[in-house]
Each structure stands twice: as structure tokens, then as C-alpha cells.
Amino acid sequence: MKIDYDKYPLPRRFRHHTNPLLYFPASELKIVPPNYPPVYDEINWQEHFSNGAPPDTLDIGCGKGTFLLEYSDQYPGRNILGIEVRKTPTDWIRNYIDGENIGNCSVLWYSVVNGLSFIGDESVRDIFYFFPDPWPKRRHQKRRAFNNLLLDETARTLKKDDRLWLQTDVAEVDEYHKDLLDGHAGFEYEIIESDNDWNLPVTNKENFCRRKNIPFFRIAARKK
């Protein structure tokens, strides 16, 4: 899929970072900031996908949506939902989806630290979690959305033998991912080094890493 950025120009101010409070569950905040994403218990999927069915694929932290849109084009039989904590990219992606009338793709402004209660048990075939904010300082690592609670939710929503896909360009984050997976009974994982074993659309960040010869790390975790 070639995105027409002249027809759909990206916002000039496309900040990578956002309010750190958005990385904490709303239930833990004394005061919920005005830019905090909505919290959902249920979602009417007829408002998101042309076939009215729930998503069977999740792209958590979908960013500018390059992977999300490319995946929806390559797999028209799938319903893929992008989840993004920043509102600006979410608005841009939604405008593109609506403008191009893409029926199998949708996006949700949401913080996954609030769980995935709107996703049914064993209803998802693939979950992608690529190049998250590393929060490298130790005092900031509590802001990482990838934690045991999210692993529990992915284990609940994934079908047996289906996969959680992880990708990062930060070695310490890769080790953190593996440590969490090692301690969780619901997954077994393999390190992916060959593009043939990955065989997925390329994200903006992966393209950047390849151009700059920056190493990146990939994991495919299978639900037991």
C-alpha cells in the first residue's frame, strides 16, 4: 500500500512523547488529566468494521499506522485494530481509513494499561507490539505498558497456538521482554533472526533501523 501523504498530510507537530500519566491506569490516578484516552468496557464493533465482527488482530502502539494499514491491505480477510495512546496519530489514521473506505481496519485512542476487557477470550489470532517507548531510566520503567498484566490480557485474548509478536531496537528492552515471558506460564517464545521467519510488513521504525544499520530484536511468543 502506498500512502498518499499529499492527500492525507501528516500533522506538522507529531510528537513522539505524551503526558506520562497516560501510561498509568485511570483507576490509579487521583486526577485524570483532560487528555487521557477514554476507557472502554465494551465496544460496538459494527461501528469499526464493515463486516460488524470484532477484531482478530491487534496492533498495540500502532503509531503513525504504516504497519497497521499495510497489514490490512495484505490481509483483507482479517479485522485489524490499532491501539494508540496518542490522539494526534489516531485522528490521522482514522481520517485515512474513512477517506479510503477501508472496511477491515480501525483504530482506537486508548491506553492498554487499562486492560483489554472489550476483547473477547480466545478471539484474537495475532497481537503486534513493536518498538515501544523504552523508558530506559529505572525510575521511569513503571511506565512501560508491557508488563505482567498486559501479558495476562494477551494470553486471555489469544487463541491457543497463536502469537504475540515483539520488536524493539533497545537491547535492554528486549531482555526485559524475554524476562517477562520466561516468568509467564502462558507462553513459549523463539527469537526471530531471519526475515523469512518474520514475513510481516515493515514499520517506519524498522525501516529507519535498516537505513542506519541499527540492530533490532524480534520475538514470536506462542500461546500454550
N, C-alpha and C positions, 0 to 999 in steps of 0.2 A: 504494500500500500504506500503510495506517495502522497504525503500530506501537503495540501496547497496552503502554504503559510501566507501567501498573498491574500487569498480569500478568507483565511482564518488567522490573522496575525496574532502572535503571542503577545500578552501584555508586556509593556516596557519594563515594569518593575515586577520581576518574577523571583521573589526572594526564596532562597532555599530554606532558611530557618524561620521559625514562627514562635509564638509565645510558648515557653517551656511548660506552662501549666496545662497545655493541650495534651501532654504526654502522661498525665495523671488521670485516673478515673474521676468522673464528675462527682461520684459519691464520696470521694476523699477530700474534695476541695471545700474549704469554708465559704469561699465566694467563687462562684463560677463566672469566669470572665465573659464579656459580651461576644467575643469572637470564638467561643467554644462551640464545636460542632454539635448538632442535635444528637441526642441519644435515642436509639430505637429499640423497642422490644419486638415489634412486628413490622413487616413491610408488605405492601400490596405490589406483588411482582408484575401485575398487569400494567402498572404504570412505568415499568422499567424495560420490559422485554416484549417484543411483538407477539411471541407465542404465549405470553402470560405465565410461563413456567419460571420457577426460581432459578438462580444461577447454579451451574455445576462446576464453575471455575472462578477462583478469586485471585485478584492481583492486589495484594496488600502493599500500600505505599506506591501507588501507580504513577506518582509524579506528573510529568507532562503528558503521559498517556501513549507514548510511542509504542511500547511493548503491548499495551492493552489493545490499541487499535489494530496493530499488525496481527495480533493473535486472533482477534475477532474476524479479521479478513481471511486468515488462513484456515480457521476452523468455524465455518458458518453454522455447523450443527451444534455448536456449544453456546451456552449463555455465560458470558464472562462479565463479572462485576469488578470494577476497580474501586478501591477504597483509598481515600487520600485525606490527610489531616489538614492540609492547606486549602483554603476556599478558592483562591485565585486559579490554580490549575484545574480544580474540579469544575469551576464555571466554564473555563475554556474547553475542556473535554466534552462537557455536556452540550455546549453550543455546537461543537463539531459533530457529535453523534446526531443531534437533532437536525442539523443542516444537511448532513449526508444521509439521513434516514437509515441509520444502522440499527437493525432490529435486535441483534443478538449481543449487544454491548451496552453497558450502563456504568454509571459512576456515582459514588456516594461520598459526600463530605462527612467524614466520620473518623473518630479516633478509636482504633481497635483495642485500646486499653480498657474500654468499656465492655469487651466481650463480643461474641457473635451470636447472641441469643436469637436473632432474626434469621439465622441459617439453620436448617433442619439437621437432625442427626443423620450421619452417613448419607449425605446428599451431594457431596462435592467430590469431583474426580481429581482435581489438581489445585494446589494453592501455591502461589508465587510470592516470595518475599525477597526483593532484590535491592541491594545497595542501600540499606537503611542508614539513617544518621548514626554514626558510630559512637557518639557521646564518649570520647576517649578518656576524659578526666574521671578519676574514680568517684568523685563526689557527684558526678552527673550520670553515672551508669544506671541509677534507678529510673532514669527517664527512658531507657531502652524499652521499646514496645515488645520486643521478642523476649519473652520470659516464660516461666513455667505455666502461668495462667493462659497465655496465648497458645502454648503447646497443648495444653489440655483442650482448648477450644478447637484447634486444628485436628487433634485426634478424634474429638467427638464428631466433627462435621465431615471428615474424610471417609470415603468408603474404604473397606478393607483392601489392602494391597495398593491403594492409590497413594499419591505422593505430595509431599511438601518440598518445594524447590527453594534453595537458599543460594544467594550470591552476594559477595562483598569484595571490596578491594583493600580491606584492612585486615591484616593477618590476625591481630588480637581479637577482632570481632568474629573471625572465622573460628578461632579456638573457643571463643565463648559459645558460639552456636553448637560446636561439637560437644562441649562440656554439658550443655543443657540436654542435648539429645542422648548423650551417654547416661544421664541420670533419669531419663524418662522411659517408662516401660512400654510406651505405645508405639515406638518407632525403632527401626533399624536403618542405617544410612550407609551410603557409599560416597566417596569423594570422586567427583567427575573431572577428568582432565582432558578428555577428547571431545571436540566439538560434535563428533558423530554420536556420542553418547548423550549429549545435551540436546541438540536438534530443536532449538527454540528460537523464536525471534530475538533479535539483538536490541538491548535497551540503549538509550542515549549514553548512559554511564559506561556500559561495556564498550561501545564504540570509542568513547574518549580514552578508556584504558588501553585499547588496542592501538590507537594512534600514538599515544605517548609511551607505549611499552611499559605500562604499569601492570604488575601482576594482579590477578584477581582469582578468587577461590569459589568453587561451586560444590554444592552438596545436594544429593537427591535422597530424601528421607522417606522410606516406605512405611505406611501404617501397617502394623502387625495384625 
